[in-house]
Amino acid sequence: MAALTDISTLITSDPNLHSGRPIITGTGTSVRRIASLYNQGNNAEEIARRLNHLSITQIYAALTYYHANRDEIDEDIAAEKTAYEQLAKQHNQQASSPK
């Protein structure tokens, strides 16, 4: 009989790593990244092919974490998008201002 995997060991969160965002244990891949790919229409198998350093089990663990904590992860994704848009706007303003 194969050894059972304790799924609680597949996702970790450490305030000293990735600003405390949940990541797939043993990797630098955040649950947020998996959730973003999923929200772009990729299924678990497509994400696993794209991020081939991760197992399908790790992808499903991240998606399970995402669905169990969807509001938190979606807020984090939205905050990152807002920060990106603000930086892009500042950059564009600086690039277009006369020198």
Buried (B, 14 or more C-beta within 10 A) or exposed (E): EEEEEEEEEBBBBEEEEBEEBBBBBEEEBBBBBBBBBBEEEBEBEBBBEEBEEBEEBBBBBBBBBBEEBEEBBBEBBEEEEEEEEEEEEEEEEEEEEEE
